[in-house]
Amino acid sequence: MAAEFDLNLVRTFVLLYETRSVTAAADLLGVTQPTVSYGLGKLRRRLRDELFVRGPGGLVPSAEAERLYPPLRAAIAGVDETLSAATEFDPTRPARFALGLSDLGEVTVLPLVLAELTARAPQVTLQVEAFDVDTATDRLARGEVDAMVASPILDSPRLTRTPLFSEGYAGLVAARHPRLRGETPTQAELERERHIVVEGVTGHPGPRKALREHHLEDRVAVRVTRFATLPYVVQDSELVAIVPERVAHALARTHPVRVFTLPWPIEPVEVAAYTRRAPGRAAAQGWFLDVVRAALQNLPSVSPVA
């Protein structure tokens, strides 16, 4: 039975499992949808299993497909790794990459990636996509986005996670805040102030957890959805915000706000790059990931996570 399988059928199965879409698998394979459907039909007949059925969110793998995926994906990954070593990406030719970033990433990560990309491959163009934790895994698996840089954990066998750096936190107030003027305010001083927090999956849970632990939850006056909102609200108010440290210093260079050290520690968050594990643009994707990693080595006071 194994001898009847060719590499294209195995690759088709892996991509169907990861994209949950005949259309997306066909796009990544560079073939028509009927070709993928025909390949799926051959697999079903040979394995005597439905493998995939249609569900509300796309194709749903059967128990047999779940069993087959890990070894077949590993086999394809080994083949692709071997072929990629002999077929390197050519950065002198025009190409396009898509990078998923949060609003914070667009402030801190994007300028560094652009600088590195321009230095290495001026013919390459970049499309920036908004990071959405609910759709990130599927978009990466379908090949719609080449890489995403984010702090939320995307736990999926379809993705590879590459740690980039750890990010601490600092306080942010208006440059002329009438009361908080020292480098490190006390707990009592923060208890007398009103606070602004970022809600949602990209809002970083660390600051919200710290406010709860230090009995400041009832001092939260404003809740917003994006970090990009904070400097405009903070600079013209007496509100206090807790933000990732690098972002705080970046905002202080462009807005009339001041950064201060928190009176208590907040556990740093690890920022990572996510790429699709499946076969596809292996050489190009590896090159692009290397660009992202090299770019973030230039973050001030940051050592890339080993």
ROPA-414284 format. One record per residue (C-alpha): residue number from 0; residue in three letters; x, y, z. Coordinates in Angstrom, 1 decimal, decimal comma. Layout:
N
<NUM; 'ALA'; <X; Y; Z>>
...
This chain:
306
<0; 'MET'; <0,0; 0,0; 0,0>>
<1; 'ALA'; <2,8; 2,5; 0,9>>
<2; 'ALA'; <4,4; 2,1; -2,5>>
<3; 'GLU'; <1,2; 3,4; -4,1>>
<4; 'PHE'; <1,6; 6,8; -2,4>>
<5; 'ASP'; <3,5; 9,5; -4,2>>
<6; 'LEU'; <4,9; 12,6; -2,6>>
<7; 'ASN'; <2,2; 14,8; -4,1>>
<8; 'LEU'; <-0,5; 12,9; -2,4>>
<9; 'VAL'; <1,2; 13,1; 0,9>>
<10; 'ARG'; <1,8; 16,8; 0,5>>
<11; 'THR'; <-1,9; 17,2; -0,5>>
<12; 'PHE'; <-3,0; 15,4; 2,7>>
<13; 'VAL'; <-0,8; 17,5; 4,9>>
<14; 'LEU'; <-1,9; 20,8; 3,4>>
<15; 'LEU'; <-5,6; 19,8; 3,6>>
<16; 'TYR'; <-5,1; 19,0; 7,3>>
<17; 'GLU'; <-3,4; 22,3; 8,0>>
<18; 'THR'; <-5,4; 24,7; 5,9>>
<19; 'ARG'; <-8,8; 22,8; 6,3>>
<20; 'SER'; <-9,6; 24,1; 2,8>>
<21; 'VAL'; <-9,4; 22,6; -0,7>>
<22; 'THR'; <-9,0; 26,2; -2,1>>
<23; 'ALA'; <-6,1; 27,1; 0,2>>
<24; 'ALA'; <-4,4; 23,8; -0,4>>
<25; 'ALA'; <-4,7; 24,3; -4,1>>
<26; 'ASP'; <-3,2; 27,8; -3,9>>
<27; 'LEU'; <-0,2; 26,6; -1,9>>
<28; 'LEU'; <0,4; 23,7; -4,2>>
<29; 'GLY'; <0,0; 25,8; -7,3>>
<30; 'VAL'; <-2,7; 23,5; -8,8>>
<31; 'THR'; <-6,4; 23,7; -9,4>>
<32; 'GLN'; <-9,1; 22,9; -6,9>>
<33; 'PRO'; <-10,3; 19,9; -8,9>>
<34; 'THR'; <-6,7; 18,5; -8,8>>
<35; 'VAL'; <-6,7; 18,7; -5,0>>
<36; 'SER'; <-10,2; 17,1; -4,9>>
<37; 'TYR'; <-9,1; 14,3; -7,2>>
<38; 'GLY'; <-6,1; 13,7; -5,0>>
<39; 'LEU'; <-8,3; 13,6; -1,9>>
<40; 'GLY'; <-10,5; 11,1; -3,6>>
<41; 'LYS'; <-7,5; 8,8; -4,3>>
<42; 'LEU'; <-6,5; 9,0; -0,7>>
<43; 'ARG'; <-9,9; 8,2; 0,5>>
<44; 'ARG'; <-10,1; 5,1; -1,7>>
<45; 'ARG'; <-6,7; 3,8; -0,8>>
<46; 'LEU'; <-7,0; 4,4; 2,9>>
<47; 'ARG'; <-10,7; 3,4; 3,0>>
<48; 'ASP'; <-11,5; 6,4; 5,2>>
<49; 'GLU'; <-13,3; 9,7; 4,6>>
<50; 'LEU'; <-10,3; 11,6; 6,1>>
<51; 'PHE'; <-12,1; 15,0; 6,0>>
<52; 'VAL'; <-15,7; 16,0; 6,2>>
<53; 'ARG'; <-17,1; 19,5; 5,7>>
<54; 'GLY'; <-17,9; 21,5; 8,9>>
<55; 'PRO'; <-18,9; 25,1; 9,7>>
<56; 'GLY'; <-15,3; 26,3; 9,8>>
<57; 'GLY'; <-13,9; 24,2; 6,9>>
<58; 'LEU'; <-12,7; 20,6; 6,6>>
<59; 'VAL'; <-12,8; 18,6; 9,8>>
<60; 'PRO'; <-10,3; 15,7; 9,9>>
<61; 'SER'; <-11,4; 12,2; 10,9>>
<62; 'ALA'; <-9,8; 10,1; 13,6>>
<63; 'GLU'; <-7,7; 8,4; 11,0>>
<64; 'ALA'; <-6,5; 11,7; 9,5>>
<65; 'GLU'; <-5,5; 12,8; 13,0>>
<66; 'ARG'; <-3,5; 9,6; 13,4>>
<67; 'LEU'; <-1,8; 10,0; 10,0>>
<68; 'TYR'; <-0,9; 13,7; 10,2>>
<69; 'PRO'; <2,1; 13,7; 12,6>>
<70; 'PRO'; <4,2; 11,1; 10,8>>
<71; 'LEU'; <3,3; 12,3; 7,3>>
<72; 'ARG'; <4,0; 15,9; 8,2>>
<73; 'ALA'; <7,3; 14,9; 9,7>>
<74; 'ALA'; <8,2; 13,0; 6,5>>
<75; 'ILE'; <7,3; 16,0; 4,3>>
<76; 'ALA'; <9,2; 18,4; 6,5>>
<77; 'GLY'; <12,3; 16,2; 6,2>>
<78; 'VAL'; <12,0; 16,2; 2,4>>
<79; 'ASP'; <11,4; 20,0; 2,3>>
<80; 'GLU'; <14,4; 20,6; 4,5>>
<81; 'THR'; <16,7; 18,6; 2,3>>
<82; 'LEU'; <15,4; 20,3; -0,9>>
<83; 'SER'; <15,6; 23,8; 0,7>>
<84; 'ALA'; <19,3; 23,3; 1,4>>
<85; 'ALA'; <19,8; 23,0; -2,3>>
<86; 'THR'; <17,3; 25,7; -3,4>>
<87; 'GLU'; <18,0; 28,9; -1,6>>
<88; 'PHE'; <15,9; 32,0; -1,7>>
<89; 'ASP'; <17,3; 34,7; -4,1>>
<90; 'PRO'; <16,9; 38,1; -2,4>>
<91; 'THR'; <17,9; 40,0; -5,5>>
<92; 'ARG'; <14,7; 39,1; -7,3>>
<93; 'PRO'; <11,3; 40,7; -6,6>>
<94; 'ALA'; <9,2; 39,0; -3,9>>
<95; 'ARG'; <6,5; 39,8; -1,5>>
<96; 'PHE'; <6,1; 38,8; 2,2>>
<97; 'ALA'; <3,2; 39,3; 4,6>>
<98; 'LEU'; <4,0; 40,0; 8,3>>
<99; 'GLY'; <1,3; 39,9; 11,0>>
<100; 'LEU'; <1,8; 42,5; 13,8>>
<101; 'SER'; <-0,2; 43,9; 16,7>>
<102; 'ASP'; <-0,5; 47,7; 17,0>>
<103; 'LEU'; <2,5; 47,5; 19,4>>
<104; 'GLY'; <4,5; 45,5; 16,9>>
<105; 'GLU'; <3,9; 48,2; 14,3>>
<106; 'VAL'; <5,5; 50,7; 16,7>>
<107; 'THR'; <8,5; 48,7; 17,8>>
<108; 'VAL'; <9,1; 45,8; 15,4>>
<109; 'LEU'; <8,1; 47,1; 12,0>>
<110; 'PRO'; <10,7; 49,9; 11,7>>
<111; 'LEU'; <13,5; 47,5; 12,5>>
<112; 'VAL'; <12,2; 44,8; 10,1>>
<113; 'LEU'; <11,8; 47,3; 7,3>>
<114; 'ALA'; <15,4; 48,5; 7,8>>
<115; 'GLU'; <16,8; 45,0; 7,7>>
<116; 'LEU'; <14,7; 44,1; 4,7>>
<117; 'THR'; <15,7; 47,1; 2,8>>
<118; 'ALA'; <19,4; 46,4; 3,5>>
<119; 'ARG'; <19,2; 42,8; 2,4>>
<120; 'ALA'; <16,7; 42,8; -0,4>>
<121; 'PRO'; <15,5; 46,2; -1,8>>
<122; 'GLN'; <13,4; 44,4; -4,4>>
<123; 'VAL'; <11,3; 42,7; -1,8>>
<124; 'THR'; <8,0; 44,3; -0,7>>
<125; 'LEU'; <6,2; 43,9; 2,6>>
<126; 'GLN'; <2,5; 43,7; 3,4>>
<127; 'VAL'; <1,7; 44,3; 7,1>>
<128; 'GLU'; <-1,4; 42,5; 8,4>>
<129; 'ALA'; <-3,2; 43,1; 11,7>>
<130; 'PHE'; <-2,6; 40,4; 14,3>>
<131; 'ASP'; <-5,8; 38,6; 15,4>>
<132; 'VAL'; <-5,3; 35,8; 17,8>>
<133; 'ASP'; <-8,6; 34,1; 16,7>>
<134; 'THR'; <-7,5; 33,8; 13,0>>
<135; 'ALA'; <-3,7; 33,9; 13,3>>
<136; 'THR'; <-3,2; 30,1; 13,1>>
<137; 'ASP'; <-5,4; 29,5; 10,1>>
<138; 'ARG'; <-4,0; 32,5; 8,2>>
<139; 'LEU'; <-0,4; 31,2; 8,8>>
<140; 'ALA'; <-1,4; 27,7; 7,9>>
<141; 'ARG'; <-3,1; 28,8; 4,7>>
<142; 'GLY'; <-0,1; 30,8; 3,6>>
<143; 'GLU'; <-1,9; 34,1; 3,7>>
<144; 'VAL'; <0,7; 35,5; 6,1>>
<145; 'ASP'; <4,4; 34,4; 6,1>>
<146; 'ALA'; <5,1; 35,2; 9,7>>
<147; 'MET'; <3,5; 36,8; 12,8>>
<148; 'VAL'; <5,3; 38,4; 15,7>>
<149; 'ALA'; <3,2; 38,4; 18,9>>
<150; 'SER'; <3,2; 37,7; 22,6>>
<151; 'PRO'; <0,0; 35,5; 22,9>>
<152; 'ILE'; <0,8; 31,8; 22,7>>
<153; 'LEU'; <-0,4; 30,1; 19,5>>
<154; 'ASP'; <-0,4; 26,5; 20,5>>
<155; 'SER'; <-0,8; 24,5; 17,3>>
<156; 'PRO'; <1,1; 21,6; 15,6>>
<157; 'ARG'; <0,6; 23,5; 12,3>>
<158; 'LEU'; <3,0; 26,3; 13,5>>
<159; 'THR'; <6,6; 26,7; 14,5>>
<160; 'ARG'; <7,3; 29,1; 17,4>>
<161; 'THR'; <10,6; 31,0; 17,4>>
<162; 'PRO'; <11,2; 33,0; 20,6>>
<163; 'LEU'; <12,6; 36,5; 19,9>>
<164; 'PHE'; <12,9; 38,6; 23,0>>
<165; 'SER'; <11,4; 39,2; 26,5>>
<166; 'GLU'; <9,5; 42,4; 27,3>>
<167; 'GLY'; <9,2; 44,1; 30,7>>
<168; 'TYR'; <6,8; 46,8; 31,7>>
<169; 'ALA'; <6,9; 50,4; 32,8>>
<170; 'GLY'; <4,4; 53,2; 33,8>>
<171; 'LEU'; <3,4; 56,0; 31,6>>
<172; 'VAL'; <1,9; 59,4; 32,5>>
<173; 'ALA'; <1,6; 62,9; 31,0>>
<174; 'ALA'; <4,9; 64,7; 30,9>>
<175; 'ARG'; <3,4; 67,4; 33,2>>
<176; 'HIS'; <1,5; 65,2; 35,5>>
<177; 'PRO'; <0,7; 67,3; 38,5>>
<178; 'ARG'; <1,6; 64,6; 41,2>>
<179; 'LEU'; <3,6; 61,7; 39,8>>
<180; 'ARG'; <7,0; 63,3; 39,2>>
<181; 'GLY'; <9,5; 60,9; 40,7>>
<182; 'GLU'; <11,2; 58,0; 39,0>>
<183; 'THR'; <9,4; 55,4; 41,0>>
<184; 'PRO'; <6,1; 56,3; 42,6>>
<185; 'THR'; <5,0; 54,4; 45,7>>
<186; 'GLN'; <2,1; 52,0; 46,0>>
<187; 'ALA'; <0,2; 54,7; 48,0>>
<188; 'GLU'; <0,8; 57,3; 45,3>>
<189; 'LEU'; <-0,6; 54,9; 42,6>>
<190; 'GLU'; <-3,6; 54,1; 44,8>>
<191; 'ARG'; <-4,6; 57,8; 44,7>>
<192; 'GLU'; <-4,5; 58,0; 40,8>>
<193; 'ARG'; <-6,9; 56,8; 38,2>>
<194; 'HIS'; <-5,7; 54,2; 35,6>>
<195; 'ILE'; <-6,3; 53,3; 32,0>>
<196; 'VAL'; <-5,9; 49,7; 30,8>>
<197; 'VAL'; <-6,0; 47,9; 27,5>>
<198; 'GLU'; <-8,5; 45,0; 27,3>>
<199; 'GLY'; <-8,6; 42,1; 24,8>>
<200; 'VAL'; <-6,3; 39,3; 23,8>>
<201; 'THR'; <-3,6; 41,7; 22,6>>
<202; 'GLY'; <-3,8; 43,8; 25,7>>
<203; 'HIS'; <-1,1; 41,9; 27,7>>
<204; 'PRO'; <-2,6; 40,3; 30,8>>
<205; 'GLY'; <0,5; 41,2; 33,0>>
<206; 'PRO'; <-0,5; 44,8; 33,7>>
<207; 'ARG'; <-4,2; 43,9; 34,4>>
<208; 'LYS'; <-3,1; 41,1; 36,7>>
<209; 'ALA'; <-0,7; 43,5; 38,6>>
<210; 'LEU'; <-3,5; 46,0; 39,1>>
<211; 'ARG'; <-5,7; 43,3; 40,7>>
<212; 'GLU'; <-2,9; 41,9; 42,8>>
<213; 'HIS'; <-2,0; 45,4; 44,2>>
<214; 'HIS'; <-5,6; 46,3; 44,8>>
<215; 'LEU'; <-5,8; 49,0; 42,1>>
<216; 'GLU'; <-8,6; 47,4; 40,0>>
<217; 'ASP'; <-11,2; 49,7; 41,4>>
<218; 'ARG'; <-9,0; 52,7; 40,3>>
<219; 'VAL'; <-9,4; 51,8; 36,6>>
<220; 'ALA'; <-11,3; 54,6; 35,0>>
<221; 'VAL'; <-10,9; 53,9; 31,3>>
<222; 'ARG'; <-10,6; 50,6; 29,4>>
<223; 'VAL'; <-9,5; 50,7; 25,7>>
<224; 'THR'; <-8,9; 48,1; 23,1>>
<225; 'ARG'; <-5,5; 49,1; 21,6>>
<226; 'PHE'; <-2,2; 50,3; 23,0>>
<227; 'ALA'; <-2,0; 52,8; 20,2>>
<228; 'THR'; <-4,8; 54,8; 21,9>>
<229; 'LEU'; <-2,8; 55,3; 25,1>>
<230; 'PRO'; <-0,4; 58,1; 24,3>>
<231; 'TYR'; <-3,2; 60,4; 23,0>>
<232; 'VAL'; <-5,3; 59,8; 26,1>>
<233; 'VAL'; <-2,5; 59,9; 28,7>>
<234; 'GLN'; <-0,8; 63,0; 27,3>>
<235; 'ASP'; <-3,9; 65,1; 27,8>>
<236; 'SER'; <-5,1; 63,6; 31,1>>
<237; 'GLU'; <-4,0; 62,6; 34,6>>
<238; 'LEU'; <-4,5; 58,9; 33,9>>
<239; 'VAL'; <-1,8; 56,3; 34,6>>
<240; 'ALA'; <-1,0; 53,5; 32,1>>
<241; 'ILE'; <1,2; 50,4; 32,4>>
<242; 'VAL'; <2,8; 49,4; 29,0>>
<243; 'PRO'; <5,6; 47,3; 27,6>>
<244; 'GLU'; <8,8; 49,1; 28,5>>
<245; 'ARG'; <10,2; 49,5; 24,9>>
<246; 'VAL'; <6,9; 50,9; 23,7>>
<247; 'ALA'; <6,8; 53,3; 26,6>>
<248; 'HIS'; <10,2; 54,7; 25,7>>
<249; 'ALA'; <9,3; 54,9; 22,0>>
<250; 'LEU'; <6,1; 56,8; 22,9>>
<251; 'ALA'; <8,1; 59,2; 25,1>>
<252; 'ARG'; <10,1; 60,2; 22,1>>
<253; 'THR'; <7,1; 61,1; 20,1>>
<254; 'HIS'; <4,5; 62,3; 22,6>>
<255; 'PRO'; <4,5; 64,6; 25,7>>
<256; 'VAL'; <4,5; 61,6; 28,1>>
<257; 'ARG'; <6,9; 60,4; 30,8>>
<258; 'VAL'; <8,1; 56,9; 31,7>>
<259; 'PHE'; <8,5; 55,8; 35,3>>
<260; 'THR'; <9,6; 52,6; 37,0>>
<261; 'LEU'; <6,9; 50,5; 38,7>>
<262; 'PRO'; <7,1; 50,0; 42,4>>
<263; 'TRP'; <6,6; 46,3; 42,0>>
<264; 'PRO'; <7,7; 43,8; 39,3>>
<265; 'ILE'; <5,6; 42,4; 36,5>>
<266; 'GLU'; <6,6; 39,1; 35,0>>
<267; 'PRO'; <8,1; 39,8; 31,5>>
<268; 'VAL'; <6,2; 38,5; 28,5>>
<269; 'GLU'; <8,0; 36,6; 25,7>>
<270; 'VAL'; <7,5; 37,8; 22,2>>
<271; 'ALA'; <7,9; 35,2; 19,5>>
<272; 'ALA'; <7,7; 34,7; 15,7>>
<273; 'TYR'; <5,2; 32,2; 14,3>>
<274; 'THR'; <5,6; 30,5; 10,9>>
<275; 'ARG'; <3,8; 27,7; 9,2>>
<276; 'ARG'; <5,3; 24,3; 9,8>>
<277; 'ALA'; <3,8; 22,8; 6,7>>
<278; 'PRO'; <5,5; 22,4; 3,3>>
<279; 'GLY'; <5,3; 25,5; 1,1>>
<280; 'ARG'; <7,6; 28,4; 0,7>>
<281; 'ALA'; <10,2; 26,7; 2,8>>
<282; 'ALA'; <13,4; 28,5; 1,5>>
<283; 'ALA'; <11,7; 31,9; 1,2>>
<284; 'GLN'; <10,0; 31,6; 4,6>>
<285; 'GLY'; <13,3; 30,6; 6,3>>
<286; 'TRP'; <15,0; 33,6; 4,8>>
<287; 'PHE'; <12,2; 36,0; 5,9>>
<288; 'LEU'; <12,3; 34,6; 9,5>>
<289; 'ASP'; <16,1; 35,1; 9,5>>
<290; 'VAL'; <15,4; 38,8; 8,5>>
<291; 'VAL'; <13,0; 39,2; 11,4>>
<292; 'ARG'; <15,3; 37,6; 13,9>>
<293; 'ALA'; <18,3; 39,7; 12,8>>
<294; 'ALA'; <16,2; 42,9; 12,8>>
<295; 'LEU'; <15,2; 42,4; 16,4>>
<296; 'GLN'; <18,7; 41,9; 17,6>>
<297; 'ASN'; <18,9; 45,7; 17,2>>
<298; 'LEU'; <16,2; 46,3; 19,9>>
<299; 'PRO'; <17,8; 48,5; 22,6>>
<300; 'SER'; <18,8; 46,7; 25,8>>
<301; 'VAL'; <17,4; 43,4; 24,5>>
<302; 'SER'; <19,1; 40,1; 24,1>>
<303; 'PRO'; <17,3; 37,6; 21,8>>
<304; 'VAL'; <15,9; 34,6; 23,6>>
<305; 'ALA'; <18,0; 31,5; 23,0>>
